[in-house]
Amino acid sequence: MSPTRLTTSHADPASPHANDQLRLFSRKEWPALPFHAEDVAKARVGEVLSLTWPQ
């Protein structure tokens, strides 16, 4: 796992998550995010989502 600094949050200001990452950042609380392929696979929730660019 890797300590991560996310300074942006949810785009919708009405969302209850609008500033959650910013609050963590201001308290110097770094969320641990999967970094290695094995960690990512272990932490996965749901099916893999593949995004494609419109042609």
All heavy atoms as a GROMACS GRO file, in nm:
protein
  435
    1MET      N    1   0.084  -0.118   0.000
    1MET     CA    2   0.000   0.000   0.000
    1MET      C    3   0.088   0.124   0.000
    1MET      O    4   0.200   0.121   0.047
    1MET     CB    5  -0.090   0.001   0.123
    1MET     CG    6  -0.189  -0.113   0.127
    1MET     SD    7  -0.301  -0.100  -0.012
    1MET     CE    8  -0.439  -0.187   0.048
    2SER      N    9   0.032   0.230  -0.052
    2SER     CA   10   0.108   0.353  -0.062
    2SER      C   11   0.030   0.468   0.000
    2SER      O   12  -0.087   0.487  -0.032
    2SER     CB   13   0.132   0.382  -0.210
    2SER     OG   14   0.194   0.505  -0.226
    3PRO      N   15   0.092   0.546   0.089
    3PRO     CA   16   0.023   0.665   0.140
    3PRO      C   17   0.002   0.761   0.025
    3PRO      O   18   0.091   0.782  -0.057
    3PRO     CB   19   0.119   0.723   0.244
    3PRO     CG   20   0.239   0.638   0.244
    3PRO     CD   21   0.225   0.530   0.142
    4THR      N   22  -0.115   0.820   0.018
    4THR     CA   23  -0.152   0.901  -0.096
    4THR      C   24  -0.208   1.034  -0.052
    4THR      O   25  -0.281   1.041   0.047
    4THR     CB   26  -0.256   0.827  -0.182
    4THR    OG1   27  -0.202   0.700  -0.215
    4THR    CG2   28  -0.289   0.902  -0.308
    5ARG      N   29  -0.179   1.137  -0.125
    5ARG     CA   30  -0.234   1.269  -0.096
    5ARG      C   31  -0.329   1.307  -0.209
    5ARG      O   32  -0.286   1.336  -0.320
    5ARG     CB   33  -0.123   1.372  -0.085
    5ARG     CG   34  -0.036   1.351   0.034
    5ARG     CD   35   0.087   1.442   0.025
    5ARG     NE   36   0.181   1.412   0.130
    5ARG     CZ   37   0.279   1.321   0.120
    5ARG    NH1   38   0.293   1.252   0.010
    5ARG    NH2   39   0.362   1.300   0.220
    6LEU      N   40  -0.458   1.308  -0.179
    6LEU     CA   41  -0.558   1.352  -0.275
    6LEU      C   42  -0.610   1.486  -0.226
    6LEU      O   43  -0.673   1.494  -0.121
    6LEU     CB   44  -0.673   1.253  -0.284
    6LEU     CG   45  -0.638   1.113  -0.332
    6LEU    CD1   46  -0.760   1.021  -0.321
    6LEU    CD2   47  -0.588   1.116  -0.474
    7THR      N   48  -0.583   1.592  -0.298
    7THR     CA   49  -0.626   1.724  -0.252
    7THR      C   50  -0.756   1.769  -0.318
    7THR      O   51  -0.806   1.875  -0.287
    7THR     CB   52  -0.517   1.829  -0.277
    7THR    OG1   53  -0.486   1.830  -0.415
    7THR    CG2   54  -0.394   1.798  -0.194
    8THR      N   55  -0.808   1.688  -0.408
    8THR     CA   56  -0.937   1.721  -0.469
    8THR      C   57  -1.041   1.626  -0.415
    8THR      O   58  -1.010   1.520  -0.362
    8THR     CB   59  -0.931   1.709  -0.622
    8THR    OG1   60  -0.892   1.576  -0.656
    8THR    CG2   61  -0.831   1.808  -0.680
    9SER      N   62  -1.166   1.665  -0.425
    9SER     CA   63  -1.275   1.584  -0.373
    9SER      C   64  -1.384   1.571  -0.477
    9SER      O   65  -1.365   1.605  -0.593
    9SER     CB   66  -1.329   1.648  -0.245
    9SER     OG   67  -1.232   1.645  -0.143
   10HIS      N   68  -1.499   1.528  -0.434
   10HIS     CA   69  -1.614   1.509  -0.520
   10HIS      C   70  -1.651   1.642  -0.586
   10HIS      O   71  -1.650   1.746  -0.524
   10HIS     CB   72  -1.731   1.457  -0.436
   10HIS     CG   73  -1.839   1.394  -0.516
   10HIS    ND1   74  -1.935   1.468  -0.577
   10HIS    CD2   75  -1.863   1.266  -0.546
   10HIS    CE1   76  -2.017   1.387  -0.641
   10HIS    NE2   77  -1.975   1.263  -0.624
   11ALA      N   78  -1.684   1.639  -0.714
   11ALA     CA   79  -1.711   1.760  -0.791
   11ALA      C   80  -1.841   1.830  -0.752
   11ALA      O   81  -1.853   1.951  -0.770
   11ALA     CB   82  -1.711   1.728  -0.939
   12ASP      N   83  -1.938   1.757  -0.701
   12ASP     CA   84  -2.069   1.815  -0.668
   12ASP      C   85  -2.064   1.875  -0.528
   12ASP      O   86  -2.054   1.802  -0.429
   12ASP     CB   87  -2.176   1.707  -0.676
   12ASP     CG   88  -2.314   1.758  -0.643
   12ASP    OD1   89  -2.330   1.879  -0.616
   12ASP    OD2   90  -2.408   1.677  -0.643
   13PRO      N   91  -2.071   2.007  -0.512
   13PRO     CA   92  -2.061   2.068  -0.379
   13PRO      C   93  -2.175   2.026  -0.285
   13PRO      O   94  -2.161   2.035  -0.164
   13PRO     CB   95  -2.065   2.218  -0.405
   13PRO     CG   96  -2.099   2.237  -0.547
   13PRO     CD   97  -2.086   2.104  -0.618
   14ALA      N   98  -2.286   1.975  -0.339
   14ALA     CA   99  -2.397   1.930  -0.255
   14ALA      C  100  -2.374   1.788  -0.202
   14ALA      O  101  -2.445   1.743  -0.112
   14ALA     CB  102  -2.527   1.935  -0.335
   15SER      N  103  -2.274   1.719  -0.254
   15SER     CA  104  -2.245   1.582  -0.212
   15SER      C  105  -2.189   1.581  -0.070
   15SER      O  106  -2.112   1.669  -0.033
   15SER     CB  107  -2.143   1.519  -0.307
   15SER     OG  108  -2.092   1.399  -0.252
   16PRO      N  109  -2.225   1.480   0.009
   16PRO     CA  110  -2.167   1.468   0.143
   16PRO      C  111  -2.016   1.439   0.136
   16PRO      O  112  -1.947   1.450   0.236
   16PRO     CB  113  -2.243   1.353   0.207
   16PRO     CG  114  -2.304   1.277   0.094
   16PRO     CD  115  -2.322   1.375  -0.019
   17HIS      N  116  -1.966   1.404   0.019
   17HIS     CA  117  -1.824   1.374   0.001
   17HIS      C  118  -1.748   1.490  -0.064
   17HIS      O  119  -1.634   1.474  -0.103
   17HIS     CB  120  -1.807   1.248  -0.084
   17HIS     CG  121  -1.881   1.132  -0.028
   17HIS    ND1  122  -1.842   1.069   0.089
   17HIS    CD2  123  -1.992   1.069  -0.070
   17HIS    CE1  124  -1.928   0.972   0.116
   17HIS    NE2  125  -2.019   0.970   0.021
   18ALA      N  126  -1.813   1.607  -0.074
   18ALA     CA  127  -1.756   1.719  -0.149
   18ALA      C  128  -1.618   1.760  -0.101
   18ALA      O  129  -1.533   1.797  -0.181
   18ALA     CB  130  -1.850   1.839  -0.145
   19ASN      N  131  -1.591   1.753   0.028
   19ASN     CA  132  -1.462   1.798   0.080
   19ASN      C  133  -1.390   1.692   0.163
   19ASN      O  134  -1.298   1.725   0.238
   19ASN     CB  135  -1.482   1.924   0.164
   19ASN     CG  136  -1.529   2.041   0.081
   19ASN    OD1  137  -1.471   2.071  -0.021
   19ASN    ND2  138  -1.636   2.104   0.125
   20ASP      N  139  -1.431   1.567   0.152
   20ASP     CA  140  -1.374   1.466   0.240
   20ASP      C  141  -1.223   1.450   0.222
   20ASP      O  142  -1.149   1.442   0.321
   20ASP     CB  143  -1.446   1.332   0.227
   20ASP     CG  144  -1.452   1.278   0.085
   20ASP    OD1  145  -1.405   1.347  -0.008
   20ASP    OD2  146  -1.504   1.168   0.067
   21GLN      N  147  -1.173   1.449   0.099
   21GLN     CA  148  -1.029   1.434   0.078
   21GLN      C  149  -0.952   1.556   0.124
   21GLN      O  150  -0.844   1.545   0.180
   21GLN     CB  151  -0.999   1.404  -0.069
   21GLN     CG  152  -1.052   1.271  -0.117
   21GLN     CD  153  -0.990   1.154  -0.042
   21GLN    OE1  154  -0.870   1.149  -0.020
   21GLN    NE2  155  -1.074   1.058  -0.004
   22LEU      N  156  -1.010   1.673   0.106
   22LEU     CA  157  -0.945   1.796   0.150
   22LEU      C  158  -0.934   1.799   0.303
   22LEU      O  159  -0.831   1.840   0.358
   22LEU     CB  160  -1.022   1.917   0.099
   22LEU     CG  161  -0.959   2.053   0.125
   22LEU    CD1  162  -0.819   2.061   0.066
   22LEU    CD2  163  -1.047   2.163   0.070
   23ARG      N  164  -1.038   1.753   0.372
   23ARG     CA  165  -1.033   1.748   0.520
   23ARG      C  166  -0.923   1.652   0.566
   23ARG      O  167  -0.848   1.683   0.658
   23ARG     CB  168  -1.168   1.707   0.577
   23ARG     CG  169  -1.269   1.822   0.578
   23ARG     CD  170  -1.392   1.787   0.660
   23ARG     NE  171  -1.473   1.686   0.596
   23ARG     CZ  172  -1.569   1.711   0.508
   23ARG    NH1  173  -1.595   1.835   0.473
   23ARG    NH2  174  -1.639   1.613   0.454
   24LEU      N  175  -0.913   1.535   0.502
   24LEU     CA  176  -0.806   1.441   0.538
   24LEU      C  177  -0.669   1.504   0.513
   24LEU      O  178  -0.579   1.493   0.596
   24LEU     CB  179  -0.818   1.312   0.455
   24LEU     CG  180  -0.933   1.220   0.491
   24LEU    CD1  181  -0.940   1.106   0.390
   24LEU    CD2  182  -0.916   1.165   0.631
   25PHE      N  183  -0.654   1.570   0.400
   25PHE     CA  184  -0.528   1.634   0.366
   25PHE      C  185  -0.490   1.739   0.471
   25PHE      O  186  -0.376   1.746   0.516
   25PHE     CB  187  -0.539   1.698   0.227
   25PHE     CG  188  -0.417   1.774   0.185
   25PHE    CD1  189  -0.304   1.708   0.140
   25PHE    CD2  190  -0.415   1.912   0.190
   25PHE    CE1  191  -0.190   1.778   0.100
   25PHE    CE2  192  -0.303   1.983   0.151
   25PHE     CZ  193  -0.191   1.916   0.106
   26SER      N  194  -0.587   1.821   0.513
   26SER     CA  195  -0.558   1.927   0.609
   26SER      C  196  -0.518   1.871   0.746
   26SER      O  197  -0.446   1.936   0.820
   26SER     CB  198  -0.676   2.022   0.623
   26SER     OG  199  -0.785   1.957   0.684
   27ARG      N  200  -0.563   1.748   0.777
   27ARG     CA  201  -0.525   1.683   0.904
   27ARG      C  202  -0.402   1.594   0.887
   27ARG      O  203  -0.362   1.525   0.980
   27ARG     CB  204  -0.642   1.600   0.956
   27ARG     CG  205  -0.761   1.683   0.998
   27ARG     CD  206  -0.863   1.600   1.074
   27ARG     NE  207  -0.907   1.482   1.004
   27ARG     CZ  208  -1.026   1.464   0.949
   27ARG    NH1  209  -1.116   1.560   0.956
   27ARG    NH2  210  -1.057   1.353   0.888
   28LYS      N  211  -0.341   1.597   0.766
   28LYS     CA  212  -0.224   1.514   0.734
   28LYS      C  213  -0.254   1.366   0.754
   28LYS      O  214  -0.171   1.291   0.802
   28LYS     CB  215  -0.103   1.558   0.814
   28LYS     CG  216  -0.061   1.699   0.781
   28LYS     CD  217   0.062   1.740   0.851
   28LYS     CE  218   0.090   1.884   0.809
   28LYS     NZ  219   0.204   1.940   0.870
   29GLU      N  220  -0.375   1.326   0.718
   29GLU     CA  221  -0.415   1.186   0.721
   29GLU      C  222  -0.415   1.136   0.578
   29GLU      O  223  -0.501   1.170   0.499
   29GLU     CB  224  -0.554   1.171   0.783
   29GLU     CG  225  -0.559   1.214   0.928
   29GLU     CD  226  -0.699   1.209   0.985
   29GLU    OE1  227  -0.793   1.162   0.917
   29GLU    OE2  228  -0.715   1.254   1.100
   30TRP      N  229  -0.315   1.057   0.543
   30TRP     CA  230  -0.302   1.008   0.407
   30TRP      C  231  -0.369   0.872   0.394
   30TRP      O  232  -0.330   0.778   0.460
   30TRP     CB  233  -0.155   0.994   0.368
   30TRP     CG  234  -0.064   1.106   0.412
   30TRP    CD1  235   0.054   1.090   0.476
   30TRP    CD2  236  -0.082   1.246   0.397
   30TRP    NE1  237   0.110   1.212   0.501
   30TRP    CE2  238   0.029   1.310   0.454
   30TRP    CE3  239  -0.182   1.325   0.341
   30TRP    CZ2  240   0.045   1.448   0.455
   30TRP    CZ3  241  -0.167   1.463   0.343
   30TRP    CH2  242  -0.056   1.522   0.399
   31PRO      N  243  -0.471   0.860   0.308
   31PRO     CA  244  -0.530   0.729   0.287
   31PRO      C  245  -0.430   0.635   0.219
   31PRO      O  246  -0.350   0.679   0.137
   31PRO     CB  247  -0.649   0.756   0.194
   31PRO     CG  248  -0.638   0.896   0.149
   31PRO     CD  249  -0.533   0.965   0.230
   32ALA      N  250  -0.432   0.509   0.257
   32ALA     CA  251  -0.345   0.410   0.194
   32ALA      C  252  -0.420   0.351   0.075
   32ALA      O  253  -0.527   0.294   0.090
   32ALA     CB  254  -0.307   0.301   0.292
   33LEU      N  255  -0.364   0.368  -0.043
   33LEU     CA  256  -0.427   0.317  -0.164
   33LEU      C  257  -0.344   0.203  -0.221
   33LEU      O  258  -0.222   0.202  -0.208
   33LEU     CB  259  -0.439   0.428  -0.269
   33LEU     CG  260  -0.526   0.547  -0.231
   33LEU    CD1  261  -0.528   0.648  -0.343
   33LEU    CD2  262  -0.666   0.504  -0.195
   34PRO      N  263  -0.409   0.105  -0.286
   34PRO     CA  264  -0.334  -0.005  -0.347
   34PRO      C  265  -0.233   0.050  -0.447
   34PRO      O  266  -0.263   0.139  -0.524
   34PRO     CB  267  -0.441  -0.087  -0.418
   34PRO     CG  268  -0.569  -0.049  -0.354
   34PRO     CD  269  -0.552   0.093  -0.307
   35PHE      N  270  -0.112  -0.006  -0.442
   35PHE     CA  271  -0.008   0.041  -0.531
   35PHE      C  272   0.044  -0.070  -0.622
   35PHE      O  273   0.060  -0.051  -0.739
   35PHE     CB  274   0.108   0.099  -0.449
   35PHE     CG  275   0.217   0.158  -0.533
   35PHE    CD1  276   0.199   0.277  -0.600
   35PHE    CD2  277   0.338   0.093  -0.546
   35PHE    CE1  278   0.300   0.332  -0.678
   35PHE    CE2  279   0.439   0.147  -0.624
   35PHE     CZ  280   0.420   0.267  -0.690
   36HIS      N  281   0.068  -0.188  -0.566
   36HIS     CA  282   0.117  -0.300  -0.646
   36HIS      C  283  -0.001  -0.374  -0.708
   36HIS      O  284  -0.111  -0.374  -0.654
   36HIS     CB  285   0.198  -0.396  -0.560
   36HIS     CG  286   0.320  -0.332  -0.503
   36HIS    ND1  287   0.427  -0.294  -0.580
   36HIS    CD2  288   0.352  -0.299  -0.375
   36HIS    CE1  289   0.519  -0.240  -0.504
   36HIS    NE2  290   0.476  -0.241  -0.379
   37ALA      N  291   0.020  -0.436  -0.821
   37ALA     CA  292  -0.087  -0.507  -0.892
   37ALA      C  293  -0.158  -0.606  -0.800
   37ALA      O  294  -0.280  -0.618  -0.804
   37ALA     CB  295  -0.031  -0.578  -1.015
   38GLU      N  296  -0.082  -0.676  -0.716
   38GLU     CA  297  -0.143  -0.773  -0.624
   38GLU      C  298  -0.233  -0.704  -0.522
   38GLU      O  299  -0.340  -0.753  -0.489
   38GLU     CB  300  -0.035  -0.853  -0.550
   38GLU     CG  301   0.058  -0.932  -0.640
   38GLU     CD  302   0.173  -0.848  -0.697
   38GLU    OE1  303   0.210  -0.743  -0.638
   38GLU    OE2  304   0.223  -0.886  -0.803
   39ASP      N  305  -0.190  -0.586  -0.473
   39ASP     CA  306  -0.270  -0.511  -0.377
   39ASP      C  307  -0.398  -0.460  -0.442
   39ASP      O  308  -0.506  -0.462  -0.382
   39ASP     CB  309  -0.192  -0.392  -0.320
   39ASP     CG  310  -0.074  -0.434  -0.237
   39ASP    OD1  311  -0.080  -0.544  -0.176
   39ASP    OD2  312   0.026  -0.359  -0.232
   40VAL      N  313  -0.385  -0.413  -0.566
   40VAL     CA  314  -0.502  -0.362  -0.638
   40VAL      C  315  -0.602  -0.476  -0.659
   40VAL      O  316  -0.722  -0.460  -0.635
   40VAL     CB  317  -0.461  -0.300  -0.774
   40VAL    CG1  318  -0.583  -0.266  -0.857
   40VAL    CG2  319  -0.374  -0.178  -0.751
   41ALA      N  320  -0.555  -0.592  -0.701
   41ALA     CA  321  -0.643  -0.706  -0.723
   41ALA      C  322  -0.711  -0.748  -0.594
   41ALA      O  323  -0.831  -0.779  -0.593
   41ALA     CB  324  -0.564  -0.823  -0.782
   42LYS      N  325  -0.639  -0.748  -0.482
   42LYS     CA  326  -0.698  -0.787  -0.352
   42LYS      C  327  -0.804  -0.687  -0.306
   42LYS      O  328  -0.903  -0.726  -0.244
   42LYS     CB  329  -0.589  -0.795  -0.245
   42LYS     CG  330  -0.530  -0.931  -0.228
   42LYS     CD  331  -0.453  -0.943  -0.097
   42LYS     CE  332  -0.332  -0.851  -0.098
   42LYS     NZ  333  -0.242  -0.874   0.014
   43ALA      N  334  -0.783  -0.558  -0.332
   43ALA     CA  335  -0.872  -0.454  -0.283
   43ALA      C  336  -0.988  -0.423  -0.377
   43ALA      O  337  -1.074  -0.342  -0.345
   43ALA     CB  338  -0.792  -0.326  -0.257
   44ARG      N  339  -0.992  -0.489  -0.492
   44ARG     CA  340  -1.095  -0.460  -0.592
   44ARG      C  341  -1.233  -0.489  -0.539
   44ARG      O  342  -1.257  -0.587  -0.471
   44ARG     CB  343  -1.069  -0.542  -0.718
   44ARG     CG  344  -1.159  -0.500  -0.832
   44ARG     CD  345  -1.131  -0.580  -0.955
   44ARG     NE  346  -1.225  -0.692  -0.957
   44ARG     CZ  347  -1.216  -0.795  -1.037
   44ARG    NH1  348  -1.116  -0.804  -1.120
   44ARG    NH2  349  -1.305  -0.888  -1.035
   45VAL      N  350  -1.326  -0.401  -0.572
   45VAL     CA  351  -1.467  -0.418  -0.538
   45VAL      C  352  -1.546  -0.416  -0.667
   45VAL      O  353  -1.542  -0.318  -0.740
   45VAL     CB  354  -1.516  -0.304  -0.445
   45VAL    CG1  355  -1.663  -0.317  -0.417
   45VAL    CG2  356  -1.435  -0.302  -0.316
   46GLY      N  357  -1.617  -0.522  -0.699
   46GLY     CA  358  -1.698  -0.526  -0.820
   46GLY      C  359  -1.618  -0.567  -0.942
   46GLY      O  360  -1.503  -0.608  -0.935
   47GLU      N  361  -1.682  -0.554  -1.056
   47GLU     CA  362  -1.622  -0.592  -1.184
   47GLU      C  363  -1.526  -0.484  -1.233
   47GLU      O  364  -1.540  -0.367  -1.198
   47GLU     CB  365  -1.732  -0.615  -1.288
   47GLU     CG  366  -1.822  -0.732  -1.255
   47GLU     CD  367  -1.746  -0.864  -1.244
   47GLU    OE1  368  -1.662  -0.891  -1.332
   47GLU    OE2  369  -1.770  -0.936  -1.147
   48VAL      N  370  -1.434  -0.523  -1.317
   48VAL     CA  371  -1.342  -0.427  -1.377
   48VAL      C  372  -1.419  -0.341  -1.475
   48VAL      O  373  -1.500  -0.391  -1.554
   48VAL     CB  374  -1.227  -0.501  -1.450
   48VAL    CG1  375  -1.139  -0.402  -1.526
   48VAL    CG2  376  -1.146  -0.582  -1.351
   49LEU      N  377  -1.397  -0.210  -1.471
   49LEU     CA  378  -1.463  -0.116  -1.560
   49LEU      C  379  -1.361  -0.068  -1.662
   49LEU      O  380  -1.256  -0.016  -1.626
   49LEU     CB  381  -1.516   0.004  -1.480
   49LEU     CG  382  -1.578   0.117  -1.560
   49LEU    CD1  383  -1.703   0.069  -1.634
   49LEU    CD2  384  -1.611   0.233  -1.469
   50SER      N  385  -1.390  -0.090  -1.789
   50SER     CA  386  -1.301  -0.044  -1.896
   50SER      C  387  -1.362   0.078  -1.961
   50SER      O  388  -1.477   0.075  -2.006
   50SER     CB  389  -1.282  -0.152  -2.001
   50SER     OG  390  -1.216  -0.262  -1.945
   51LEU      N  391  -1.287   0.187  -1.965
   51LEU     CA  392  -1.334   0.311  -2.025
   51LEU      C  393  -1.275   0.325  -2.164
   51LEU      O  394  -1.158   0.294  -2.185
   51LEU     CB  395  -1.295   0.430  -1.940
   51LEU     CG  396  -1.345   0.428  -1.796
   51LEU    CD1  397  -1.291   0.548  -1.721
   51LEU    CD2  398  -1.496   0.426  -1.791
   52THR      N  399  -1.354   0.372  -2.257
   52THR     CA  400  -1.304   0.395  -2.391
   52THR      C  401  -1.338   0.538  -2.433
   52THR      O  402  -1.437   0.596  -2.385
   52THR     CB  403  -1.366   0.298  -2.494
   52THR    OG1  404  -1.508   0.312  -2.492
   52THR    CG2  405  -1.329   0.154  -2.460
   53TRP      N  406  -1.257   0.594  -2.517
   53TRP     CA  407  -1.279   0.728  -2.567
   53TRP      C  408  -1.376   0.721  -2.685
   53TRP      O  409  -1.358   0.638  -2.773
   53TRP     CB  410  -1.145   0.788  -2.611
   53TRP     CG  411  -1.150   0.936  -2.623
   53TRP    CD1  412  -1.160   1.006  -2.738
   53TRP    CD2  413  -1.145   1.031  -2.519
   53TRP    NE1  414  -1.162   1.140  -2.713
   53TRP    CE2  415  -1.153   1.158  -2.578
   53TRP    CE3  416  -1.136   1.024  -2.382
   53TRP    CZ2  417  -1.152   1.276  -2.505
   53TRP    CZ3  418  -1.135   1.141  -2.308
   53TRP    CH2  419  -1.142   1.264  -2.370
   54PRO      N  420  -1.479   0.808  -2.690
   54PRO     CA  421  -1.573   0.804  -2.803
   54PRO      C  422  -1.499   0.829  -2.935
   54PRO      O  423  -1.410   0.912  -2.943
   54PRO     CB  424  -1.670   0.919  -2.776
   54PRO     CG  425  -1.645   0.962  -2.637
   54PRO     CD  426  -1.510   0.912  -2.595
   55GLN      N  427  -1.538   0.758  -3.037
   55GLN     CA  428  -1.474   0.769  -3.168
   55GLN      C  429  -1.547   0.868  -3.255
   55GLN      O  430  -1.660   0.884  -3.255
   55GLN     CB  431  -1.472   0.633  -3.236
   55GLN     CG  432  -1.405   0.532  -3.150
   55GLN     CD  433  -1.264   0.502  -3.195
   55GLN    OE1  434  -1.228   0.526  -3.309
   55GLN    NE2  435  -1.185   0.449  -3.105
   0.00000   0.00000   0.00000
